[in-house]
Amino acid sequence: MGGLRGVVLAVVVSLILPAEASRSSGPWSPGASADTLFPYGGTDRVRISPDGGWIAARGEQGRSQGVLVQRVGLGKVVVVGHFVRISRLVWDGPQTLLVESRPHGGRSRVDVVELSVENGEIQFTRHPLPPFGWLVDATPLEPGTIVWELEARGRNSVHRVSISELRKWRSARNSNGFRGDTGERLAVVPGSVSRWILDRSGNPVAAWRRDDEGHSILARKSDRDDFELVHESRDDDPASEIEPFALASDGRTLLVATRAGGDFTGLFQFDVATKQLGKPVFRPEQADVSSLILDELTREPVLAWYTVAGERKAHYFEAYRDRFLSKLDPSWDRRSVSIVSTSADRAAFVFYVSGATNPGEYFFRAPTGSTVSIAKVGGEIDRDTLAPVESLKVRSEDGLEIEAFLSLPRLKGAPAPLVVMPHGGPIGIRDEREYDPVVQYLTSWGFSILQVNYRGSAGYGVEFERAGRKQWARGIEDDIDAAVEAAMRRSEVDPARICIIGGSYGGFSALASVIRHPDRYRCAVTINGVTDVPLMADSSDIADSKTALEAFEHLIGDLETERDRLLAISPAYHVGGIRVPVLVVQGLRDRRVDPDHAHRLIALLELHRKPFESLFIAEAEHSFTREEAIRVFRKVRRFLTTHLQPERTFMRDPETLRERREEIQPAKSNP
């Protein structure tokens, strides 16, 4: 893309995202603004058209999301529409873009954008597809035809249909729940399908279905055969799970992720005819395969992601390694490069890199061989000021090896206070050495941050994950203790100034830790944190689902036989043992951790005359919006400054140009 130079999508970033106001200097420099470090928007989901002539991307500004489109070589960028929660951009041919969006509480929506250039100006038309059904595949090498899914009467069907025909289709159904004029019906499967596996021609060959107690794989040997059950797995038995992703390179067997009797997840071939696993395709040592990237044009597997020492690494399948990575300059860390979109002739492609000190950046490799940065996630963030993240390996009390991540302020000086930040979950979740706005925000203000992948965290094998079951306030806290003690021995950390903060299970852990170690911590912050464990099963979205209640019993405890133990580990019943100030943060629309957890804790803190502060956010759910997160962590930083940096006068975040502008002209609501 020789003509792209200087006119790439990154131009849009500078228009949407003003730079942060300059910081003052002095004996110690003030930190960054949360408004800057919590990415406000920018450009992502970058996709190149099959002919290499167009680039599309999602652009975000506050609550508004738009689709940005640029004609290669033209030097102009247009916004072709505003949407709510854009989830996918897919090309259907050289000049047709499909935009999938998922409004909160609503069904997915697909809009078709037709592009052209007239007299040097980009022209477009936009129209929605019917408000029922789902886009399975755009078949970009067959312009005008897509694969569409419908669900009715407890069955899923897949159809190959032209876009023009689908636009005319209406909601009338025949007696069996499906119309015969919706194109070519390719498959019908009972139940709710989570994923369809298609061959190179767009024909469904397998389905991954969600069942009451797990998942099942249904497949057929040929287009003439019916789908039949070839494998079942249970949620309570991770070793039995086989997750299909694509057809293997032989075009016959499935490429699946499974443990295959081992401790870690790898990629294997699965023969649907014999219902047996075949040879491993890729199995990293001491790491789980976490996800798979497929070629949007051919559905072939491009790369598999896995994690080493908290860093995401890419394993490329041979054809794609030779086809793309060989074209990049040797200075690129190829294990961190993700190919995200390519032209049909493979002459041009878009790739993505990210890390602890890089929120994410997209590059365009042109047919001429030049590489251009075209879009940044959080384009206003100064990457050079971000704190590196170090991996630590420690042994817990029972000898189990634990990984933790330590982030230290870039400005060196006296030992920094330590903020311990256990993640939520706790089972099947993990922290990684990827960009974290909370970590970078607090380190910029002089705090060191410790994140702990305690037992039960994902990515360390099934035995490590199993070791976290029913270990609330027990083995999990032992692991956190071991990591904290290792950090306390570091010369860069002040062992006399430590606070612990966390959300959800992390909030439970923060309270449990200050009860367990009344003299170690100076303060605690619980954010939507669990304070009464049995209450989770009585008053939350867990109580709405039989499957969720069974998982609660399996992973946390049985309310009938273990209620006394669950009450014994609940912080609300041990408030008398808390000796440090507590900040209680709660979203009042949280369905996972009911606000009653916070109300009960505060009532007991008042009863025992314990010092505390609180912040209730009326519209917040279990996860926060960007604006809510900024409000929360500005409050958290003030609280930490009071108790860990009493020698410093609290300073407000530096004002950004964006904040100044919005005070004058508030952003309009999303159309």
C-alpha positions in Angstrom: 0.0 0.0 0.0 2.4 2.6 -1.2 -0.2 5.3 -1.3 -1.2 4.7 2.3 1.7 6.6 3.8 0.6 9.4 6.0 -3.1 8.8 5.5 -3.8 5.6 7.4 -6.5 5.1 10.0 -4.1 6.4 12.7 -5.0 9.8 11.4 -8.5 9.3 12.9 -7.0 8.6 16.3 -5.5 12.0 16.5 -8.8 13.6 15.7 -10.8 11.5 18.2 -8.3 11.4 21.0 -6.5 14.6 22.1 -3.2 14.3 23.8 -2.9 14.5 27.5 -2.1 17.9 29.0 1.6 18.2 29.9 2.7 17.3 33.4 4.6 19.5 35.8 8.0 18.5 37.2 9.3 18.8 40.8 10.9 16.7 43.6 8.6 14.0 42.5 6.4 14.0 39.4 2.7 13.7 39.5 1.3 10.6 37.9 -0.9 10.1 34.9 -4.6 10.8 34.6 -6.9 7.8 34.8 -8.7 9.5 31.9 -5.6 8.8 29.8 -4.7 5.4 31.0 -8.2 3.9 30.8 -8.4 3.8 27.0 -11.1 6.2 26.0 -11.4 4.9 22.5 -9.2 4.8 19.6 -9.2 2.3 16.7 -9.3 -1.5 16.8 -10.9 -4.5 15.0 -8.9 -3.5 11.9 -9.8 -5.5 8.8 -8.6 -5.4 5.2 -10.9 -6.3 2.3 -10.1 -9.5 0.3 -8.8 -7.4 -2.7 -6.6 -5.3 -0.4 -8.3 -2.1 -1.5 -10.1 -1.1 1.7 -9.4 -1.0 5.4 -12.1 -0.9 8.0 -11.9 -0.5 11.7 -14.0 0.1 14.8 -13.5 3.6 16.2 -14.6 4.5 19.7 -15.2 7.7 21.5 -16.7 7.4 24.9 -20.0 5.6 24.6 -20.2 6.0 20.9 -18.7 3.5 18.4 -18.3 4.1 14.7 -17.0 2.1 11.8 -14.1 3.9 10.0 -13.4 3.1 6.4 -10.5 4.1 4.2 -9.8 3.5 0.5 -6.2 2.4 0.2 -4.3 5.2 -1.5 -7.1 7.7 -1.4 -6.0 9.4 1.8 -9.5 9.9 3.2 -11.3 8.3 6.1 -15.1 8.3 6.5 -17.4 7.1 9.4 -20.0 4.9 7.8 -22.2 4.6 10.9 -22.5 4.7 14.6 -23.5 1.6 16.6 -23.9 0.2 20.1 -21.2 -2.4 21.1 -19.7 -3.4 17.7 -18.6 -7.0 18.1 -17.4 -8.0 14.6 -16.4 -6.5 11.3 -16.4 -9.0 8.3 -15.9 -8.4 4.6 -18.2 -10.0 2.2 -16.3 -9.5 -1.1 -14.2 -6.5 -2.1 -16.6 -3.6 -1.3 -19.2 -5.0 1.1 -18.7 -4.8 4.9 -20.9 -6.5 7.5 -21.1 -4.9 10.9 -22.3 -7.0 13.8 -23.3 -5.2 17.0 -24.8 -6.4 20.3 -26.8 -3.8 22.2 -27.1 -4.4 26.0 -29.9 -6.7 26.6 -30.8 -7.0 23.0 -30.3 -9.4 20.1 -27.3 -9.2 17.8 -27.8 -6.9 14.8 -26.0 -7.1 11.4 -25.8 -4.1 9.0 -24.6 -4.3 5.4 -22.4 -1.4 4.2 -21.9 -1.1 0.5 -18.8 1.0 -0.5 -17.8 2.8 -3.7 -15.6 5.7 -4.8 -17.1 8.5 -7.1 -15.0 11.5 -8.2 -12.4 10.8 -5.5 -15.0 10.7 -2.7 -16.0 7.6 -0.7 -19.7 6.8 -1.0 -21.7 4.3 1.0 -25.1 2.9 1.6 -26.2 1.0 4.8 -29.1 -1.3 5.5 -29.9 -3.8 8.3 -30.5 -7.5 7.9 -33.6 -9.0 9.6 -33.6 -8.6 13.4 -33.6 -12.4 14.0 -30.9 -15.0 13.3 -27.2 -14.8 13.6 -24.3 -14.3 11.2 -22.2 -17.5 11.1 -19.8 -16.6 8.2 -19.6 -14.0 5.5 -18.0 -16.3 2.9 -15.9 -13.3 1.7 -14.6 -15.2 -1.4 -18.2 -15.6 -2.5 -19.5 -12.0 -2.6 -23.2 -11.5 -1.9 -23.7 -14.9 -0.1 -23.5 -15.5 3.6 -24.1 -18.3 6.1 -27.0 -17.5 8.4 -28.3 -19.3 11.6 -31.8 -19.4 12.9 -33.2 -20.9 16.2 -36.7 -21.9 16.7 -38.6 -24.7 18.6 -35.4 -25.8 20.3 -33.5 -26.3 17.1 -30.7 -24.5 15.3 -30.6 -24.3 11.5 -27.9 -23.0 9.2 -28.7 -21.5 5.7 -26.6 -20.4 2.8 -28.5 -17.3 1.6 -27.9 -14.3 -0.6 -27.8 -10.9 1.2 -30.5 -9.6 -1.2 -32.8 -12.5 -0.4 -32.3 -12.2 3.3 -33.2 -8.5 3.2 -36.5 -9.5 1.8 -37.1 -12.2 4.3 -39.7 -11.5 7.0 -40.7 -13.0 10.3 -43.4 -15.4 9.0 -42.6 -19.0 9.9 -44.2 -22.3 8.7 -45.4 -25.0 11.0 -42.0 -26.5 11.8 -40.5 -23.2 12.7 -38.5 -22.5 9.5 -39.4 -21.0 6.2 -38.3 -22.7 3.0 -37.5 -19.5 1.2 -34.5 -18.5 3.3 -31.9 -19.9 0.9 -30.4 -23.3 1.0 -30.8 -25.0 4.4 -27.5 -26.7 5.2 -28.1 -28.3 8.6 -30.5 -28.6 11.4 -29.4 -29.6 15.0 -31.5 -29.8 18.1 -30.5 -27.7 21.1 -28.5 -24.5 21.3 -25.3 -24.4 19.2 -22.4 -22.3 20.5 -20.2 -22.7 17.4 -20.4 -24.1 13.9 -17.4 -25.6 12.2 -17.4 -24.9 8.4 -15.3 -26.3 5.6 -13.6 -24.2 3.0 -16.8 -24.1 1.0 -18.8 -22.8 3.9 -20.6 -26.1 4.6 -21.2 -27.0 8.3 -19.3 -30.2 9.2 -19.6 -30.0 13.0 -21.4 -28.2 15.8 -20.4 -27.5 19.4 -23.6 -27.5 21.5 -24.2 -26.3 25.0 -26.0 -28.9 27.1 -27.4 -28.8 30.6 -24.3 -30.2 32.2 -21.6 -29.6 29.7 -20.9 -29.5 25.9 -21.3 -32.0 23.1 -19.9 -32.3 19.6 -22.2 -33.2 16.8 -20.7 -34.0 13.3 -21.5 -35.7 10.0 -19.3 -37.7 7.7 -20.6 -36.1 4.5 -23.1 -33.5 3.3 -25.6 -36.3 2.8 -25.4 -37.6 6.4 -27.3 -36.3 9.4 -25.5 -34.8 12.4 -24.8 -37.3 15.1 -23.3 -37.1 18.6 -19.6 -37.9 18.6 -18.5 -36.6 22.0 -19.9 -35.4 25.3 -18.1 -33.6 28.2 -19.2 -32.4 31.6 -18.5 -29.0 33.3 -17.3 -30.8 36.4 -14.7 -32.9 34.5 -12.3 -30.6 32.6 -10.3 -33.6 31.5 -13.2 -34.8 29.4 -13.7 -31.6 27.4 -12.9 -31.5 23.7 -13.6 -28.1 22.1 -13.7 -28.0 18.3 -12.3 -25.0 16.5 -11.8 -25.8 12.8 -11.1 -28.5 10.2 -7.6 -29.8 10.4 -5.2 -29.4 7.5 -6.3 -32.8 6.0 -9.8 -31.4 5.4 -11.4 -34.4 7.1 -10.6 -34.5 10.9 -11.5 -31.7 13.4 -8.9 -29.6 15.1 -9.8 -29.6 18.8 -8.5 -28.4 22.1 -8.3 -30.9 24.8 -6.0 -32.2 27.7 -5.9 -35.7 26.2 -5.0 -37.3 29.5 -2.3 -34.6 30.3 -2.2 -31.6 32.6 -2.2 -28.9 29.9 -4.5 -28.2 26.9 -3.1 -28.8 23.5 -4.4 -29.0 19.9 -5.2 -32.4 18.5 -6.9 -34.0 15.5 -10.3 -35.7 16.2 -11.7 -38.2 13.8 -15.5 -38.0 13.8 -15.8 -41.4 12.0 -14.0 -43.3 14.8 -14.8 -40.7 17.5 -11.2 -40.9 18.6 -8.4 -38.4 19.2 -5.5 -38.5 16.7 -2.0 -37.1 16.9 -1.2 -33.8 18.6 -0.9 -30.8 16.3 0.5 -28.4 18.8 1.1 -28.9 22.6 3.3 -26.4 24.4 5.3 -27.4 27.4 3.9 -26.3 30.8 1.3 -24.1 29.2 -2.3 -24.3 28.0 -3.4 -23.3 24.5 -5.8 -20.5 25.3 -7.3 -19.6 21.9 -7.0 -20.1 18.1 -7.0 -17.6 15.3 -8.6 -18.7 12.0 -8.1 -17.3 8.5 -11.3 -15.3 7.7 -11.0 -16.2 4.1 -10.4 -20.0 4.2 -11.2 -20.9 7.8 -7.8 -22.5 8.2 -6.0 -22.2 11.5 -3.4 -19.4 11.5 -2.0 -19.5 15.0 -2.6 -20.7 18.5 -2.1 -18.5 21.6 -0.4 -19.7 24.8 1.1 -18.0 27.8 4.7 -18.2 29.1 5.6 -16.2 32.3 2.5 -14.2 31.9 3.2 -13.1 28.3 1.0 -14.2 25.4 2.9 -16.1 22.7 1.8 -17.2 19.2 2.5 -20.5 17.6 2.0 -20.2 13.9 1.0 -23.2 11.8 3.7 -23.9 9.1 1.9 -22.5 6.1 1.1 -19.2 7.7 4.5 -18.9 9.3 6.2 -19.1 5.9 3.5 -17.0 4.2 3.5 -14.1 6.5 6.2 -14.0 9.2 9.0 -14.5 6.7 7.9 -11.2 5.1 8.5 -9.2 8.4 11.8 -7.6 9.4 13.8 -9.8 11.8 13.5 -7.2 14.5 9.9 -8.2 15.2 9.3 -10.7 18.0 7.4 -13.1 15.9 6.0 -14.9 18.9 4.1 -11.7 19.8 2.8 -10.9 16.4 -0.8 -11.8 15.5 -1.9 -11.8 11.9 -5.5 -10.5 12.1 -6.5 -9.9 8.5 -5.2 -10.5 5.0 -5.9 -9.9 1.3 -6.9 -12.9 -0.7 -3.6 -12.9 -2.6 -1.7 -12.6 0.8 0.3 -9.7 -0.6 -1.0 -7.3 2.1 -1.9 -8.1 5.7 -2.7 -6.4 9.0 -1.0 -7.6 12.2 -1.3 -6.7 15.9 1.2 -6.5 18.8 0.6 -5.8 22.5 2.2 -6.2 25.9 2.4 -4.9 29.4 3.7 -1.6 28.1 1.7 -1.5 24.9 -2.1 -1.5 25.0 -2.1 -2.7 21.4 -1.0 -1.5 18.0 -2.1 -2.5 14.4 0.4 -2.4 11.5 -0.2 -2.7 7.8 2.3 -4.6 5.7 2.0 -3.4 2.2 2.7 -5.5 -1.0 5.8 -3.2 -1.5 7.3 -4.6 1.7 6.8 -1.4 3.8 5.3 -1.6 7.3 3.1 1.2 8.6 1.5 1.7 12.0 -2.2 2.3 11.2 -4.0 2.2 14.6 -3.4 2.2 18.3 -5.5 1.1 21.2 -5.4 4.0 23.6 -3.6 6.1 21.1 -3.2 8.9 23.6 -1.1 6.8 26.0 2.6 7.5 26.1 4.1 4.0 25.9 7.5 5.2 27.1 6.1 6.1 30.6 4.5 2.7 31.3 5.9 0.5 34.0 7.3 -2.9 33.0 5.9 -6.0 34.7 8.2 -8.7 36.2 7.3 -12.4 36.6 8.1 -14.0 40.0 8.0 -17.7 40.9 7.4 -18.5 44.6 6.6 -21.6 46.6 3.4 -21.7 48.7 3.3 -23.2 52.2 2.5 -26.7 50.9 5.2 -26.5 48.2 3.0 -25.6 45.2 4.7 -23.2 42.8 2.9 -19.9 42.2 3.5 -17.2 39.6 3.1 -13.6 40.5 3.7 -10.3 38.7 5.4 -7.3 40.2 5.2 -3.8 38.7 7.5 -1.1 40.1 7.2 2.7 39.5 9.5 3.9 36.8 10.7 6.8 39.0 13.3 5.4 41.3 13.8 6.6 44.8 12.9 5.4 48.3 11.3 2.0 48.5 7.7 2.2 47.2 4.6 1.2 49.1 3.1 -2.1 47.9 -0.5 -2.7 46.7 -1.5 -6.3 46.5 -4.2 -6.9 43.9 -5.6 -10.5 43.8 -7.8 -11.2 40.8 -11.4 -12.3 40.9 -12.9 -15.6 39.9 -11.2 -17.3 41.6 -11.3 -20.5 39.5 -10.4 -20.4 35.8 -9.4 -16.7 35.8 -5.8 -15.4 35.6 -3.8 -12.2 35.4 -1.4 -11.7 32.5 1.5 -9.4 31.7 -0.7 -7.5 29.3 -1.5 -3.8 29.6 -3.6 -3.2 32.7 -4.9 0.4 33.2 -5.3 0.0 37.0 -1.7 -1.3 37.4 -0.3 1.5 35.2 -2.4 4.2 36.8 -1.3 3.3 40.3 2.4 2.7 39.5 2.5 6.2 37.8 1.6 7.6 41.2 4.4 5.8 43.1 2.8 2.5 44.1 4.2 -0.9 43.4 1.7 -3.5 42.4 1.6 -7.3 43.1 -0.7 -9.6 41.2 -0.9 -13.2 42.2 -2.0 -16.2 40.0 -2.9 -18.3 43.0 -4.1 -21.9 42.9 -7.2 -22.3 40.8 -6.0 -19.7 38.2 -6.3 -20.6 34.6 -3.4 -21.5 32.3 -1.3 -23.6 34.6 -2.8 -27.0 34.0 -5.9 -28.9 35.2 -4.2 -30.0 38.5 -3.3 -26.5 39.4 -6.9 -25.4 38.7 -8.3 -28.2 40.7 -6.1 -27.3 43.6 -8.1 -24.1 44.0 -11.4 -25.8 44.6 -12.9 -25.1 48.1 -9.8 -23.1 49.0 -11.4 -19.7 49.8 -9.6 -18.2 52.8 -7.3 -21.3 52.9 -4.8 -22.4 50.2 -5.6 -19.4 48.0 -4.7 -17.0 50.8 -1.6 -19.1 51.5 -0.5 -18.5 48.0 -1.1 -14.8 48.2 0.9 -14.7 51.5 3.9 -16.4 49.9 3.9 -13.9 47.0 3.6 -11.0 49.4 6.4 -12.2 51.5 8.6 -12.6 48.4 7.8 -9.0 47.4 8.5 -7.7 50.9 12.0 -8.9 50.6 12.7 -6.8 47.5 14.7 -3.7 48.1 12.4 -1.6 45.9 9.4 -2.3 48.1 8.7 -0.9 51.6 7.5 -3.8 53.7 6.0 -1.5 56.3 3.5 0.1 53.8 1.2 -2.5 52.2 -2.5 -2.4 51.3 -4.6 -5.1 49.6 -7.3 -4.3 47.1 -9.5 -6.5 44.9 -12.8 -7.0 43.1 -15.4 -9.8 43.5 -13.4 -12.7 44.9 -10.4 -10.3 45.1 -12.5 -8.1 47.4 -13.2 -11.2 49.6 -9.5 -12.0 49.6 -8.6 -8.4 50.6 -10.9 -8.7 53.7 -9.8 -12.2 54.5 -6.1 -11.2 54.3 -6.4 -8.2 56.7 -8.3 -10.5 59.2 -5.6 -13.2 58.8 -2.7 -10.7 59.1 -3.9 -7.8 61.2 -0.4 -6.2 61.5 0.8 -6.7 57.9 -1.6 -4.4 56.0 -2.3 -0.7 56.5 -5.7 -0.8 54.6 -8.0 -2.8 52.4 -10.3 -2.1 49.5 -13.2 -4.4 48.5 -14.9 -3.7 45.2 -18.1 -5.6 44.6 -16.5 -8.0 47.0 -18.1 -11.1 48.6 -18.5 -10.7 52.4 -21.0 -13.5 53.2 -20.3 -16.6 51.1 -23.7 -18.4 51.6 -25.4 -15.2 50.5 -24.0 -15.8 47.0 -26.1 -18.9 46.5 -29.2 -17.3 48.1 -29.2 -13.9 46.4 -27.4 -13.5 43.1 -27.6 -14.6 39.5 -26.1 -17.9 40.7 -29.4 -18.7 42.4 -31.2 -18.4 39.1 -29.4 -21.3 37.5 -29.3 -25.0 38.5 -26.0 -25.4 36.7 -24.5 -22.4 38.5 -25.7 -23.7 41.9 -24.1 -27.1 41.1 -20.8 -25.3 40.2 -21.0 -23.3 43.5 -21.3 -26.5 45.4 -18.5 -28.1 43.5 -16.0 -25.2 43.6 -16.9 -23.4 46.8 -18.9 -25.6 49.1 -22.2 -27.5 49.8 -24.7 -25.2 51.5 -26.3 -28.3 53.2 -23.2 -30.0 54.6 -20.6 -27.2 54.7 -22.6 -24.1 55.7 -20.7 -23.8 59.0 -17.4 -23.7 57.2 -18.7 -21.2 54.6 -19.9 -18.9 57.4 -16.6 -19.3 59.2 -14.6 -18.0 56.2 -17.1 -15.1 55.5 -15.4 -11.8 56.4 -18.8 -10.3 57.5 -18.7 -12.5 60.6 -15.1 -11.5 61.6 -15.3 -7.8 61.4 -14.0 -7.5 64.9 -10.7 -8.8 63.7 -10.2 -6.0 61.2 -7.7 -3.3 62.5 -7.2 -1.2 59.4 -9.4 1.2 57.5 -11.5 -0.3 54.7 -12.9 1.2 51.5 -16.1 -0.5 50.4 -17.1 0.0 46.7 -20.3 -1.4 45.4 -22.3 -1.2 42.2 -26.0 -1.1 43.1 -27.1 -3.1 40.0 -24.6 -5.9 40.6 -26.4 -9.3 40.2 -23.4 -11.5 40.9 -22.5 -10.0 44.2 -25.6 -8.5 45.6 -25.3 -5.0 47.2 -26.4 -6.6 50.5 -22.9 -7.9 50.8 -21.7 -4.3 51.1 -24.6 -3.2 53.3 -24.0 -6.0 55.8 -20.3 -5.3 56.0 -20.8 -1.6 56.6 -23.4 -2.2 59.3 -21.0 -4.5 61.1 -18.1 -2.0 60.6 -20.2 0.6 62.2 -21.3 -1.7 65.0 -17.7 -2.5 65.8 -16.6 1.1 65.3 -14.1 0.3 62.6 -12.9 3.1 60.3 -14.2 2.8 56.8 -15.2 4.7 53.7 -17.7 3.8 51.0 -18.6 4.5 47.4 -21.9 3.3 46.0 -22.5 3.6 42.2 -26.2 3.7 41.3 -26.0 2.3 37.8 -23.0 0.1 38.1 -23.2 -3.7 37.6 -20.5 -6.3 38.5 -18.2 -4.9 35.8 -17.7 -1.2 35.4 -18.0 1.0 32.4 -14.9 3.1 31.6 -16.4 6.2 33.3 -17.4 4.1 36.4 -13.9 2.6 36.6 -12.2 6.0 36.5 -14.4 7.2 39.3 -13.7 4.1 41.4 -9.9 4.1 41.0 -9.5 7.8 41.5 -11.3 7.2 44.8 -9.0 4.1 45.5 -5.9 6.2 44.8 -7.0 8.9 47.2 -7.6 6.2 49.8 -4.2 4.6 49.2 -2.4 7.9 49.3 -4.0 8.7 52.7 -2.8 5.4 54.2 0.4 4.5 52.3 1.8 7.9 51.4 0.8 10.2 54.3 3.9 12.3 53.7 2.4 13.4 50.4 -0.3 15.9 49.9 -3.0 14.3 47.7 -2.9 15.6 44.1 -5.8 15.4 41.7 -5.2 13.7 38.4 -3.8 16.1 35.8 -6.6 17.5 33.7 -6.6 16.3 30.1 -7.6 18.3 27.1 -10.5 15.9 26.5 -11.9 16.6 30.0 -11.6 20.3 29.4 -13.5 20.0 26.2 -16.2 17.9 27.6 -16.8 20.4 30.4 -17.5 23.0 27.8 -19.4 20.7 25.4 -20.6 17.4 26.9 -20.5 14.4 24.5 -23.7 13.6 22.9 -25.4 10.3 23.5 -25.0 7.5 21.1 -27.5 7.7 18.3 
